[in-house]
Amino acid sequence: MPYREKSNLLALAAMLVAYVPYFAIVALTPIDAEPMPNLRLLGLFAAVSILRMVVLGAGYLWFRVRTPEDVREKADERDRAIDRRSIAVAYYVLIIGMILVGAIMPFTFAGWTIVNAALFAIVLAEIIRCIVAAVSYRRGWNG
Amino acid sequence: MAEGAITNQIRTLRFMAGEMSQAELGQKIGVTRQTIAAIEAGKYSPTLEAAFRIAEVFNKPLNEVFQWVKP
């Protein structure tokens, strides 16, 4: 498996490990009643972000130890084409999310609900980017 | 848009070039072994530049390496 594909799957795994529990907790906890500088939620978000960094760091270290020659390999035209495609798809997810968060949600929601919805849109866009890249590497892409 | 698919003779040409490996060919044209494997399998259509580079490695005209096949 090429290094770029492995690092893409690692990025996907790190996102899922960190942010699925975060958004599960957020969805199950009533938070809008809490004051705006919500330290509990900020702390939770900081913790999952650090967890993501740790998973990524451990993964890249593992790649560096196991296959050091792959790590030095530069991205080629196929890697760049897959990057462009996955980023283009993720852009649409992100822009739809931002329209919902910035232009629609303020009429009916407030505070942390909007903040978390914005974070969810960003995380979802990144997850979609990783999935499109993973599928493009596996199933091929003629574009 | 015209329907069709790009096929190629890279596997055969590598065989005729003394069993050149995918890694060797990739190194010559500046892509990874996996990209050569994807091109051979029809999972990735290379850029025009890469296609010309591949043809140059085998000293063949482009249309002997890549073909456009209509369904």
Backbone of each chain as ProteinMPNN parsed JSONL, in Angstrom:
{"seq_chain_A": "MPYREKSNLLALAAMLVAYVPYFAIVALTPIDAEPMPNLRLLGLFAAVSILRMVVLGAGYLWFRVRTPEDVREKADERDRAIDRRSIAVAYYVLIIGMILVGAIMPFTFAGWTIVNAALFAIVLAEIIRCIVAAVSYRRGWNG", "coords_chain_A": {"N_chain_A": [[0.846, -1.201, 0.0], [0.611, 2.223, -0.921], [2.491, 4.921, 0.608], [1.13, 7.385, 0.807], [-1.512, 6.612, 0.721], [-1.697, 5.079, 3.016], [-1.168, 7.067, 4.953], [-3.349, 8.659, 4.572], [-5.436, 6.971, 5.395], [-4.707, 6.746, 8.029], [-5.13, 9.386, 8.881], [-7.893, 9.472, 8.626], [-8.663, 7.515, 10.499], [-7.722, 8.72, 12.847], [-9.346, 10.993, 12.957], [-11.875, 9.813, 13.301], [-11.558, 8.367, 15.694], [-11.139, 10.428, 17.499], [-13.204, 12.406, 17.153], [-15.746, 11.211, 16.883], [-16.528, 10.185, 19.48], [-16.581, 12.7, 20.766], [-18.641, 14.195, 19.458], [-20.73, 12.479, 19.969], [-20.995, 12.678, 22.727], [-21.605, 15.396, 22.887], [-24.049, 15.44, 21.527], [-25.658, 14.034, 23.253], [-25.773, 15.512, 25.53], [-27.325, 18.169, 27.209], [-26.452, 21.381, 26.425], [-26.847, 24.056, 25.916], [-27.866, 25.523, 27.982], [-25.751, 26.12, 29.552], [-23.217, 28.527, 30.557], [-21.572, 30.825, 28.215], [-18.604, 30.847, 28.041], [-17.85, 27.881, 28.087], [-16.266, 25.843, 29.957], [-16.103, 23.119, 30.45], [-16.89, 21.905, 28.05], [-15.037, 23.059, 26.332], [-12.713, 21.992, 27.4], [-13.152, 19.291, 26.889], [-13.114, 19.328, 24.097], [-10.485, 20.16, 23.671], [-9.179, 17.938, 24.737], [-9.942, 15.834, 22.977], [-8.806, 16.786, 20.657], [-6.109, 16.716, 21.281], [-5.892, 13.96, 21.599], [-6.295, 13.172, 18.954], [-3.991, 14.239, 17.783], [-2.09, 12.672, 19.085], [-2.701, 10.09, 18.137], [-2.186, 10.487, 15.403], [0.546, 11.209, 15.515], [1.696, 8.883, 16.646], [1.088, 7.07, 14.642], [2.482, 8.11, 12.377], [5.049, 7.908, 13.339], [5.283, 5.144, 13.551], [5.109, 4.459, 10.818], [7.473, 5.656, 9.962], [9.386, 4.162, 11.26], [8.863, 1.515, 10.384], [8.726, 1.617, 7.521], [10.851, 3.391, 6.305], [11.829, 4.214, 3.805], [9.563, 4.6, 2.245], [8.403, 6.819, 3.426], [9.989, 8.904, 2.636], [9.313, 9.174, 0.048], [8.143, 11.215, -2.566], [5.024, 12.938, -3.272], [3.283, 11.899, -6.169], [1.955, 12.446, -9.543], [-0.501, 11.081, -9.524], [-1.165, 10.965, -6.801], [-1.467, 13.701, -6.346], [-3.614, 14.249, -8.05], [-5.644, 12.747, -6.877], [-5.762, 14.04, -4.429], [-6.695, 16.575, -5.264], [-9.231, 15.892, -6.205], [-10.502, 14.83, -3.905], [-10.42, 17.002, -2.169], [-12.0, 18.81, -3.568], [-14.534, 17.595, -3.416], [-14.896, 17.587, -0.638], [-14.981, 20.312, -0.194], [-17.541, 21.094, -1.054], [-19.13, 19.861, 0.883], [-18.246, 21.229, 3.129], [-18.961, 23.892, 2.472], [-21.74, 23.745, 2.315], [-22.284, 23.059, 4.945], [-21.331, 25.378, 6.23], [-23.095, 27.294, 5.253], [-25.466, 26.412, 6.414], [-24.784, 26.695, 9.13], [-23.998, 29.388, 9.375], [-25.948, 30.95, 8.109], [-28.519, 29.924, 8.436], [-28.935, 28.488, 10.889], [-28.624, 30.529, 12.965], [-31.16, 31.685, 13.197], [-32.715, 29.969, 14.642], [-31.208, 28.648, 16.546], [-28.621, 28.932, 19.12], [-25.498, 30.016, 20.648], [-23.522, 27.378, 21.968], [-24.586, 25.337, 20.429], [-24.493, 26.233, 17.809], [-21.748, 26.636, 17.589], [-20.784, 23.993, 17.894], [-22.041, 22.818, 15.719], [-20.717, 24.077, 13.628], [-18.125, 23.094, 14.062], [-18.693, 20.417, 13.614], [-19.331, 20.445, 10.89], [-16.842, 21.06, 9.793], [-15.299, 18.856, 10.629], [-16.765, 16.779, 9.427], [-16.404, 17.416, 6.718], [-13.652, 16.969, 6.481], [-13.553, 14.238, 7.063], [-15.026, 13.231, 4.918], [-13.299, 14.003, 2.86], [-11.106, 12.315, 3.371], [-12.339, 9.812, 3.003], [-13.128, 9.891, 0.29], [-10.604, 10.059, -0.884], [-9.526, 7.607, -0.015], [-11.219, 5.759, -1.309], [-10.666, 6.454, -3.94], [-7.977, 5.702, -4.166], [-8.217, 2.923, -3.776], [-10.206, 1.918, -5.601], [-9.57, 3.085, -7.921], [-9.121, 5.794, -10.256], [-10.119, 7.597, -12.951], [-9.771, 10.5, -14.076]], "CA_chain_A": [[0.0, 0.0, 0.0], [1.474, 3.41, -0.961], [2.578, 5.699, 1.838], [0.08, 8.427, 0.829], [-2.783, 5.948, 1.033], [-1.643, 4.719, 4.442], [-1.274, 8.261, 5.79], [-4.737, 9.11, 4.451], [-6.245, 6.111, 6.269], [-4.36, 7.131, 9.397], [-5.834, 10.653, 9.164], [-9.31, 9.119, 8.798], [-8.796, 6.817, 11.777], [-7.515, 9.696, 13.928], [-10.551, 11.831, 13.023], [-12.993, 9.03, 13.846], [-11.271, 8.043, 17.1], [-11.232, 11.625, 18.331], [-14.396, 13.258, 17.074], [-17.01, 10.484, 17.059], [-16.932, 10.284, 20.894], [-16.874, 14.098, 21.119], [-19.966, 14.594, 18.996], [-21.704, 11.636, 20.663], [-21.207, 13.302, 24.046], [-22.285, 16.681, 22.65], [-25.441, 15.188, 21.117], [-26.429, 13.467, 24.367], [-25.721, 16.392, 26.699], [-27.885, 19.51, 26.99], [-25.362, 22.319, 26.717], [-27.167, 25.46, 25.66], [-28.171, 26.214, 29.231], [-24.51, 26.479, 30.231], [-22.699, 29.832, 30.131], [-20.84, 30.789, 26.95], [-17.261, 30.225, 28.145], [-18.156, 26.567, 28.632], [-14.944, 25.241, 30.155], [-16.212, 21.661, 30.364], [-16.899, 21.544, 26.632], [-13.733, 23.447, 25.768], [-11.75, 20.988, 27.877], [-13.401, 18.051, 26.139], [-12.64, 19.522, 22.732], [-9.016, 20.153, 23.728], [-8.735, 16.557, 24.99], [-10.06, 14.999, 21.767], [-7.835, 17.288, 19.669], [-4.81, 16.156, 21.682], [-5.971, 12.526, 21.277], [-6.093, 13.057, 17.497], [-2.56, 14.489, 17.54], [-1.332, 11.514, 19.584], [-2.919, 8.984, 17.178], [-1.44, 10.829, 14.188], [1.983, 11.155, 15.822], [2.088, 7.477, 16.812], [0.988, 6.447, 13.315], [3.591, 8.554, 11.52], [6.276, 7.328, 13.914], [5.238, 3.735, 13.149], [5.467, 4.417, 9.39], [8.881, 6.053, 9.825], [10.219, 3.046, 11.731], [8.631, 0.309, 9.584], [9.022, 1.791, 6.086], [11.453, 4.734, 6.176], [12.022, 4.605, 2.395], [8.264, 5.081, 1.748], [8.13, 8.147, 3.998], [10.756, 9.892, 1.861], [8.754, 9.226, -1.307], [7.339, 12.424, -2.816], [3.725, 12.722, -3.921], [3.386, 11.98, -7.626], [0.78, 13.062, -10.186], [-1.734, 10.398, -9.101], [-1.461, 11.45, -5.447], [-1.969, 15.085, -6.438], [-4.941, 14.213, -8.671], [-6.58, 12.246, -5.858], [-5.897, 15.156, -3.478], [-7.571, 17.603, -5.851], [-10.593, 15.382, -6.275], [-11.08, 14.694, -2.566], [-10.609, 18.346, -1.609], [-13.14, 19.425, -4.265], [-15.765, 17.034, -2.843], [-14.999, 18.066, 0.743], [-15.327, 21.735, -0.239], [-19.0, 21.229, -1.137], [-19.656, 19.496, 2.199], [-17.924, 22.333, 4.036], [-19.7, 25.116, 2.129], [-23.139, 23.517, 2.722], [-22.267, 23.151, 6.406], [-21.159, 26.772, 6.654], [-24.354, 28.001, 4.949], [-26.41, 26.031, 7.479], [-24.338, 27.236, 10.421], [-23.895, 30.854, 9.397], [-27.086, 31.69, 7.543], [-29.823, 29.352, 8.783], [-29.04, 28.149, 12.312], [-28.793, 31.66, 13.898], [-32.583, 32.039, 13.378], [-33.398, 29.057, 15.57], [-30.303, 28.132, 17.585], [-27.68, 29.929, 19.626], [-24.384, 29.576, 21.491], [-22.71, 26.194, 21.708], [-25.168, 24.497, 19.37], [-23.933, 26.735, 16.547], [-20.302, 26.365, 17.611], [-20.578, 22.563, 17.631], [-22.458, 22.526, 14.342], [-19.606, 24.524, 12.77], [-17.051, 22.096, 14.215], [-19.142, 19.172, 12.956], [-19.207, 20.617, 9.433], [-15.411, 20.979, 9.456], [-14.877, 17.46, 10.824], [-17.422, 15.971, 8.398], [-15.727, 17.697, 5.439], [-12.35, 16.287, 6.505], [-13.804, 12.789, 6.977], [-15.421, 12.97, 3.522], [-12.073, 14.109, 2.057], [-10.331, 11.082, 3.575], [-13.06, 8.675, 2.413], [-13.02, 9.997, -1.177], [-9.218, 9.707, -1.229], [-9.354, 6.161, 0.197], [-11.927, 5.058, -2.39], [-9.935, 6.721, -5.189], [-6.772, 4.86, -4.177], [-8.581, 1.502, -3.87], [-11.004, 1.525, -6.768], [-9.021, 3.738, -9.095], [-9.741, 7.046, -10.641], [-9.746, 8.115, -14.264], [-10.417, 11.807, -14.198]], "C_chain_A": [[0.879, 1.248, 0.0], [1.396, 4.231, 0.331], [1.449, 6.729, 1.94], [-1.271, 7.82, 1.199], [-2.827, 5.581, 2.513], [-1.83, 5.95, 5.318], [-2.682, 8.852, 5.714], [-5.65, 8.294, 5.369], [-5.969, 6.415, 7.741], [-5.098, 8.413, 9.794], [-7.318, 10.388, 9.409], [-9.536, 8.46, 10.156], [-8.676, 7.798, 12.941], [-8.751, 10.592, 14.085], [-11.692, 11.077, 13.702], [-12.789, 8.738, 15.335], [-11.51, 9.265, 17.994], [-12.633, 12.24, 18.323], [-15.726, 12.515, 17.145], [-17.436, 10.506, 18.535], [-17.321, 11.714, 21.293], [-18.304, 14.464, 20.708], [-21.068, 13.709, 19.592], [-22.026, 12.241, 22.024], [-21.999, 14.602, 23.886], [-23.771, 16.459, 22.337], [-26.294, 14.724, 22.289], [-26.492, 14.386, 25.587], [-26.379, 17.731, 26.377], [-26.855, 20.566, 27.379], [-25.743, 23.784, 26.576], [-27.467, 26.243, 26.939], [-26.898, 26.693, 29.925], [-23.983, 27.821, 29.722], [-21.765, 29.712, 28.931], [-19.38, 30.322, 27.076], [-17.377, 28.87, 28.835], [-16.855, 25.764, 28.778], [-14.983, 23.717, 30.033], [-16.14, 21.208, 28.898], [-15.58, 21.904, 25.946], [-12.66, 22.435, 26.135], [-11.887, 19.685, 27.116], [-12.869, 18.172, 24.707], [-11.11, 19.514, 22.679], [-8.496, 18.728, 23.888], [-8.815, 15.713, 23.715], [-9.092, 15.477, 20.682], [-6.439, 16.752, 19.979], [-4.769, 14.658, 21.354], [-5.712, 12.306, 19.786], [-4.617, 13.229, 17.148], [-1.72, 13.281, 17.951], [-1.463, 10.336, 18.607], [-2.124, 9.242, 15.903], [0.069, 10.676, 14.402], [2.474, 9.719, 15.925], [2.083, 6.771, 15.455], [2.161, 6.827, 12.425], [4.928, 8.002, 12.017], [6.398, 5.853, 13.498], [5.649, 3.588, 11.677], [6.967, 4.682, 9.215], [9.81, 4.904, 10.221], [10.103, 1.844, 10.79], [9.058, 0.457, 8.122], [9.623, 3.179, 5.839], [11.622, 5.191, 4.728], [10.719, 5.138, 1.788], [7.99, 6.514, 2.205], [8.822, 9.237, 3.184], [10.191, 10.083, 0.448], [7.875, 10.469, -1.487], [6.002, 12.052, -3.45], [3.91, 12.823, -5.428], [2.072, 12.502, -8.212], [-0.532, 12.403, -9.777], [-2.138, 10.846, -7.697], [-2.071, 12.854, -5.504], [-3.357, 15.123, -7.064], [-5.996, 13.748, -7.659], [-6.808, 13.319, -4.793], [-6.883, 16.194, -3.998], [-9.019, 17.147, -5.85], [-11.232, 15.349, -4.882], [-11.324, 16.055, -1.924], [-11.812, 19.033, -2.266], [-14.461, 18.907, -3.691], [-15.975, 17.573, -1.422], [-15.398, 19.544, 0.8], [-16.842, 21.916, -0.255], [-19.653, 20.887, 0.209], [-19.447, 20.661, 3.168], [-18.785, 23.569, 3.747], [-21.178, 24.965, 2.5], [-23.256, 23.635, 4.244], [-22.181, 24.59, 6.884], [-22.404, 27.611, 6.346], [-25.389, 27.694, 6.037], [-26.067, 26.735, 8.792], [-24.426, 28.77, 10.461], [-25.141, 31.582, 8.961], [-28.44, 31.162, 7.979], [-29.965, 29.112, 10.287], [-29.218, 29.348, 13.252], [-30.255, 32.072, 14.116], [-33.263, 31.181, 14.436], [-32.515, 28.535, 16.707], [-29.358, 29.234, 18.038], [-26.511, 29.229, 20.31], [-23.671, 28.327, 21.027], [-23.28, 25.268, 20.641], [-24.588, 24.917, 18.016], [-22.434, 26.427, 16.468], [-20.039, 24.899, 17.254], [-21.011, 22.163, 16.226], [-21.354, 22.94, 13.363], [-18.452, 23.527, 12.841], [-17.415, 20.798, 13.5], [-18.997, 19.278, 11.442], [-17.746, 20.484, 8.999], [-14.928, 19.525, 9.537], [-15.478, 16.561, 9.736], [-16.738, 16.164, 7.036], [-14.388, 16.965, 5.374], [-12.52, 14.768, 6.393], [-14.182, 12.413, 5.542], [-14.182, 13.025, 2.611], [-11.262, 12.805, 2.149], [-11.008, 9.888, 2.903], [-12.95, 8.699, 0.882], [-11.611, 9.608, -1.624], [-9.003, 8.198, -1.101], [-10.01, 5.368, -0.93], [-11.184, 5.244, -3.718], [-8.67, 5.874, -5.282], [-7.137, 3.398, -4.424], [-9.204, 1.141, -5.211], [-10.524, 2.177, -8.045], [-9.764, 5.008, -9.437], [-9.212, 7.488, -11.994], [-10.42, 9.458, -14.45], [-9.437, 12.873, -14.603]], "O_chain_A": [[1.795, 1.35, 0.815], [0.387, 4.232, 1.036], [0.879, 6.929, 3.012], [-2.07, 8.439, 1.901], [-3.85, 5.747, 3.178], [-2.559, 5.903, 6.309], [-3.155, 9.468, 6.669], [-6.525, 8.845, 6.037], [-6.863, 6.352, 8.584], [-5.626, 8.516, 10.902], [-7.928, 10.998, 10.286], [-10.476, 8.801, 10.874], [-9.437, 7.72, 13.906], [-9.154, 10.911, 15.204], [-12.386, 11.62, 14.561], [-13.72, 8.846, 16.133], [-12.02, 9.141, 19.107], [-13.178, 12.557, 19.38], [-16.748, 13.134, 17.442], [-18.591, 10.816, 18.824], [-18.265, 11.918, 22.056], [-19.077, 14.978, 21.516], [-22.214, 14.144, 19.707], [-23.189, 12.308, 22.424], [-22.932, 14.875, 24.64], [-24.635, 17.192, 22.819], [-27.498, 14.979, 22.33], [-27.179, 14.082, 26.562], [-26.032, 18.363, 25.38], [-26.437, 20.634, 28.535], [-25.031, 24.66, 27.067], [-27.34, 27.467, 26.974], [-26.953, 27.569, 30.788], [-24.266, 28.21, 28.589], [-21.229, 28.638, 28.658], [-18.951, 29.477, 26.291], [-17.047, 28.728, 30.012], [-16.412, 25.097, 27.842], [-14.023, 23.099, 29.573], [-15.429, 20.262, 28.556], [-15.076, 21.164, 25.101], [-11.817, 22.067, 25.317], [-10.898, 19.053, 26.744], [-12.257, 17.245, 24.178], [-10.514, 18.941, 21.767], [-7.506, 18.346, 23.265], [-7.887, 14.969, 23.398], [-8.611, 14.676, 19.881], [-5.684, 16.384, 19.079], [-3.75, 14.146, 20.892], [-5.004, 11.376, 19.4], [-4.062, 12.485, 16.34], [-0.767, 12.91, 17.266], [-0.478, 9.671, 18.287], [-1.469, 8.341, 15.38], [0.771, 10.089, 13.578], [3.517, 9.366, 15.376], [2.971, 5.972, 15.16], [2.766, 5.964, 11.789], [5.815, 7.675, 11.229], [7.478, 5.384, 13.14], [6.436, 2.706, 11.331], [7.639, 4.018, 8.425], [10.862, 4.694, 9.618], [11.108, 1.227, 10.437], [9.669, -0.446, 7.55], [8.981, 4.038, 5.235], [11.57, 6.386, 4.437], [10.748, 6.017, 0.927], [7.419, 7.315, 1.465], [8.311, 10.349, 3.056], [10.547, 11.031, -0.253], [6.987, 10.741, -0.679], [5.863, 11.002, -4.078], [4.603, 13.716, -5.916], [1.187, 12.943, -7.479], [-1.562, 13.071, -9.689], [-3.318, 11.08, -7.434], [-3.046, 13.157, -4.817], [-4.194, 15.932, -6.663], [-7.098, 14.294, -7.601], [-7.928, 13.485, -4.31], [-7.782, 16.635, -3.282], [-9.923, 17.92, -5.533], [-12.369, 15.788, -4.705], [-12.314, 16.244, -1.218], [-12.557, 19.753, -1.601], [-15.401, 19.68, -3.499], [-17.083, 17.962, -1.052], [-16.073, 19.972, 1.735], [-17.374, 22.782, 0.44], [-20.61, 21.541, 0.624], [-20.347, 21.03, 3.922], [-19.28, 24.214, 4.671], [-21.807, 25.925, 2.946], [-24.201, 24.23, 4.762], [-22.87, 24.981, 7.825], [-22.731, 28.533, 7.093], [-26.091, 28.585, 6.516], [-26.934, 27.291, 9.467], [-24.867, 29.358, 11.448], [-25.381, 32.712, 9.389], [-29.429, 31.89, 7.899], [-30.974, 29.478, 10.889], [-29.908, 29.209, 14.262], [-30.565, 32.734, 15.107], [-34.248, 31.591, 15.049], [-33.022, 28.037, 17.712], [-29.292, 30.309, 17.443], [-26.53, 28.017, 20.524], [-23.267, 28.211, 19.87], [-22.542, 24.501, 20.021], [-24.239, 24.075, 17.188], [-21.922, 26.015, 15.427], [-19.183, 24.598, 16.422], [-20.417, 21.274, 15.617], [-21.09, 22.238, 12.387], [-17.872, 23.16, 11.819], [-16.572, 20.162, 12.868], [-18.59, 18.32, 10.785], [-17.447, 19.876, 7.971], [-14.245, 19.031, 8.64], [-14.796, 15.693, 9.192], [-16.521, 15.202, 6.299], [-14.031, 16.407, 4.337], [-11.739, 14.095, 5.72], [-13.717, 11.401, 5.015], [-14.033, 12.202, 1.708], [-10.8, 12.271, 1.14], [-10.337, 9.048, 2.303], [-12.713, 7.668, 0.253], [-11.444, 8.91, -2.624], [-8.38, 7.579, -1.963], [-9.425, 4.416, -1.446], [-11.085, 4.314, -4.519], [-8.329, 5.382, -6.358], [-6.459, 2.707, -5.185], [-8.788, 0.188, -5.871], [-11.011, 1.862, -9.131], [-10.876, 5.256, -8.972], [-8.015, 7.722, -12.164], [-11.546, 9.522, -14.943], [-9.815, 14.035, -14.752]]}, "seq_chain_B": "MAEGAITNQIRTLRFMAGEMSQAELGQKIGVTRQTIAAIEAGKYSPTLEAAFRIAEVFNKPLNEVFQWVKP", "coords_chain_B": {"N_chain_B": [[-20.29, 13.665, -24.365], [-17.787, 11.539, -25.717], [-18.061, 8.045, -25.364], [-15.855, 5.636, -23.966], [-12.697, 3.927, -23.356], [-9.393, 4.067, -21.981], [-6.82, 1.974, -22.916], [-3.785, 0.079, -22.373], [-0.439, -0.976, -23.26], [1.541, -1.456, -21.474], [2.395, -3.476, -19.689], [3.149, -5.563, -21.414], [5.144, -4.253, -22.867], [6.987, -3.757, -20.865], [7.747, -6.333, -20.305], [8.973, -7.014, -22.701], [11.082, -5.335, -22.58], [13.155, -6.54, -21.191], [11.992, -7.608, -18.816], [11.449, -5.316, -17.257], [10.958, -3.761, -14.142], [8.01, -2.539, -12.383], [8.697, -0.599, -10.55], [11.156, 0.305, -11.554], [10.366, 1.45, -14.011], [8.656, 3.385, -13.019], [10.491, 4.975, -11.629], [11.976, 5.964, -13.759], [10.179, 7.671, -15.037], [9.299, 9.303, -13.07], [7.246, 8.672, -11.201], [5.442, 6.784, -8.65], [5.81, 3.231, -7.894], [3.329, 2.176, -7.367], [1.66, 3.839, -8.807], [2.316, 3.216, -11.441], [1.401, 0.586, -11.405], [-1.323, 1.089, -11.07], [-1.876, 2.435, -13.468], [-1.352, 0.415, -15.365], [-3.351, -1.372, -14.671], [-5.521, -0.03, -15.505], [-6.712, 1.669, -13.751], [-6.027, 4.224, -13.366], [-5.678, 7.089, -15.336], [-2.921, 8.356, -16.896], [-1.289, 11.625, -16.911], [-0.895, 13.605, -19.894], [1.75, 14.237, -20.225], [3.103, 12.326, -18.63], [2.335, 10.061, -20.027], [3.638, 10.454, -22.496], [6.26, 10.338, -21.552], [6.408, 7.66, -20.712], [6.094, 6.362, -23.171], [8.425, 7.237, -24.387], [10.385, 5.987, -22.834], [10.135, 3.331, -23.685], [10.727, 3.697, -26.262], [8.743, 4.019, -28.224], [5.992, 5.041, -30.359], [3.325, 7.096, -29.066], [0.746, 6.055, -29.557], [1.176, 3.356, -29.717], [1.535, 2.565, -27.225], [-0.585, 3.493, -25.637], [-4.073, 3.116, -26.093], [-7.224, 4.16, -27.388], [-10.247, 2.831, -26.693], [-13.352, 2.151, -28.027], [-16.624, 1.416, -26.705]], "CA_chain_B": [[-18.904, 13.197, -24.333], [-17.627, 10.223, -26.351], [-17.807, 6.95, -24.429], [-14.699, 4.821, -24.33], [-11.743, 3.703, -22.268], [-7.989, 4.012, -22.388], [-6.108, 0.739, -22.568], [-2.348, 0.275, -22.609], [0.392, -2.18, -23.472], [2.744, -1.26, -20.648], [2.859, -4.755, -19.131], [3.853, -6.264, -22.503], [6.367, -3.512, -23.204], [7.959, -3.984, -19.782], [8.245, -7.704, -20.497], [9.89, -7.01, -23.859], [12.267, -4.541, -22.21], [13.954, -7.313, -20.227], [11.254, -7.701, -17.54], [11.624, -4.09, -16.461], [9.987, -3.757, -13.041], [7.162, -1.338, -12.269], [9.469, 0.394, -9.796], [12.151, 0.887, -12.482], [9.656, 2.332, -14.945], [8.2, 4.537, -12.228], [11.656, 5.83, -11.356], [12.38, 6.632, -15.002], [9.258, 8.744, -15.447], [9.031, 10.172, -11.914], [6.046, 8.347, -10.406], [5.686, 5.635, -7.776], [5.495, 1.902, -8.424], [1.876, 1.977, -7.263], [1.005, 4.569, -9.895], [2.494, 2.381, -12.646], [0.473, -0.549, -11.26], [-2.686, 1.61, -11.309], [-1.999, 2.716, -14.912], [-1.439, -0.888, -16.047], [-4.64, -1.993, -14.374], [-6.592, 0.836, -16.017], [-7.362, 2.367, -12.639], [-5.623, 5.641, -13.395], [-5.22, 7.569, -16.643], [-1.829, 9.293, -16.61], [-1.309, 12.897, -17.634], [-0.308, 13.488, -21.234], [3.214, 14.285, -20.068], [3.56, 11.011, -18.154], [2.128, 9.113, -21.128], [4.756, 10.643, -23.433], [7.492, 9.842, -20.902], [6.381, 6.191, -20.759], [6.365, 5.983, -24.568], [9.844, 7.525, -24.647], [11.189, 4.937, -22.181], [10.099, 2.127, -24.52], [11.076, 4.118, -27.62], [7.59, 3.695, -29.071], [5.05, 6.156, -30.465], [2.317, 7.086, -27.997], [-0.411, 5.198, -29.866], [1.512, 1.932, -29.534], [1.527, 2.307, -25.776], [-1.956, 3.733, -25.166], [-5.12, 3.074, -27.12], [-8.577, 4.574, -27.009], [-11.136, 1.759, -27.137], [-14.782, 2.481, -27.92], [-17.378, 0.246, -26.22]], "C_chain_B": [[-18.829, 11.78, -24.913], [-17.311, 9.17, -25.294], [-16.597, 6.146, -24.894], [-13.765, 4.659, -23.14], [-10.322, 3.659, -22.828], [-7.406, 2.666, -21.962], [-4.62, 0.98, -22.835], [-1.624, -1.067, -22.707], [1.632, -2.151, -22.57], [3.294, -2.583, -20.114], [3.682, -5.512, -20.182], [5.177, -5.576, -22.807], [7.435, -3.681, -22.117], [8.59, -5.364, -19.939], [9.286, -7.729, -21.618], [11.163, -6.201, -23.577], [13.036, -5.247, -21.093], [13.32, -7.396, -18.862], [11.527, -6.49, -16.644], [10.563, -4.072, -15.355], [9.152, -2.473, -13.067], [7.917, -0.225, -11.553], [10.49, 1.098, -10.693], [11.49, 1.875, -13.435], [9.186, 3.593, -14.221], [9.325, 5.518, -11.966], [12.055, 6.618, -12.604], [11.464, 7.797, -15.373], [8.815, 9.624, -14.268], [7.69, 9.952, -11.23], [6.353, 7.119, -9.56], [5.332, 4.321, -8.487], [3.982, 1.679, -8.425], [1.121, 2.691, -8.376], [1.146, 3.807, -11.206], [1.52, 1.2, -12.592], [-0.959, -0.096, -11.559], [-2.905, 1.903, -12.794], [-2.177, 1.399, -15.673], [-2.802, -1.527, -15.869], [-5.821, -1.167, -14.892], [-7.334, 1.583, -14.927], [-6.989, 3.843, -12.583], [-5.145, 5.979, -14.803], [-4.129, 8.607, -16.405], [-2.016, 10.615, -17.348], [-0.643, 12.671, -18.995], [1.218, 13.447, -21.136], [3.763, 12.922, -19.627], [3.418, 9.964, -19.258], [3.267, 9.223, -22.143], [6.07, 10.119, -22.839], [7.566, 8.313, -20.963], [6.723, 5.717, -22.177], [7.847, 6.174, -24.905], [10.755, 6.453, -24.039], [11.261, 3.695, -23.073], [10.446, 2.421, -25.984], [9.976, 3.741, -28.631], [6.745, 4.959, -29.246], [3.92, 5.992, -29.441], [1.172, 6.105, -28.283], [-0.09, 3.706, -29.859], [1.52, 1.554, -28.055], [0.105, 2.439, -25.225], [-2.924, 3.702, -26.342], [-6.439, 3.539, -26.529], [-9.548, 3.552, -27.579], [-12.585, 2.182, -26.932], [-15.556, 1.243, -27.479], [-18.153, -0.437, -27.357]], "O_chain_B": [[-19.684, 10.936, -24.642], [-16.434, 9.353, -24.45], [-16.361, 6.006, -26.094], [-14.017, 5.188, -22.057], [-10.088, 3.273, -23.973], [-7.492, 2.277, -20.797], [-4.25, 1.977, -23.455], [-2.125, -2.115, -22.3], [2.651, -2.763, -22.89], [4.507, -2.791, -20.088], [4.759, -6.032, -19.89], [6.203, -6.233, -22.982], [8.63, -3.741, -22.409], [9.791, -5.546, -19.737], [10.33, -8.372, -21.505], [12.181, -6.365, -24.249], [13.509, -4.602, -20.157], [14.008, -7.273, -17.849], [11.796, -6.621, -15.45], [9.392, -4.344, -15.619], [9.528, -1.473, -13.678], [7.793, 0.948, -11.906], [10.672, 2.312, -10.614], [11.981, 2.984, -13.643], [9.299, 4.706, -14.734], [9.146, 6.732, -12.064], [12.425, 7.789, -12.518], [11.911, 8.788, -15.95], [8.05, 10.571, -14.448], [7.066, 10.894, -10.741], [7.396, 6.487, -9.727], [4.659, 4.304, -9.518], [3.427, 1.08, -9.346], [0.08, 2.222, -8.834], [0.205, 3.755, -11.997], [0.894, 0.854, -13.594], [-1.716, -0.809, -12.218], [-3.988, 1.653, -13.323], [-3.057, 1.288, -16.527], [-3.342, -2.143, -16.789], [-6.978, -1.559, -14.736], [-8.443, 2.073, -15.14], [-7.582, 4.613, -11.827], [-4.327, 5.269, -15.387], [-4.385, 9.634, -15.777], [-2.803, 10.707, -18.29], [0.067, 11.689, -19.21], [1.882, 12.716, -21.87], [4.751, 12.431, -20.172], [4.271, 9.089, -19.408], [3.799, 8.21, -22.598], [6.887, 9.53, -23.546], [8.623, 7.739, -21.225], [7.525, 4.803, -22.364], [8.44, 5.367, -25.621], [11.757, 6.06, -24.637], [12.319, 3.079, -23.201], [10.459, 1.525, -26.827], [10.244, 3.227, -29.717], [6.77, 5.846, -28.393], [3.611, 4.88, -29.014], [0.691, 5.417, -27.383], [-0.994, 2.88, -29.982], [1.514, 0.377, -27.695], [-0.349, 1.601, -24.446], [-2.629, 4.194, -27.431], [-6.726, 3.343, -25.348], [-9.666, 3.414, -28.797], [-12.998, 2.524, -25.824], [-15.184, 0.128, -27.842], [-18.838, -1.433, -27.125]]}, "name": "protein", "num_of_chains": 2, "seq": "MPYREKSNLLALAAMLVAYVPYFAIVALTPIDAEPMPNLRLLGLFAAVSILRMVVLGAGYLWFRVRTPEDVREKADERDRAIDRRSIAVAYYVLIIGMILVGAIMPFTFAGWTIVNAALFAIVLAEIIRCIVAAVSYRRGWNGMAEGAITNQIRTLRFMAGEMSQAELGQKIGVTRQTIAAIEAGKYSPTLEAAFRIAEVFNKPLNEVFQWVKP"}
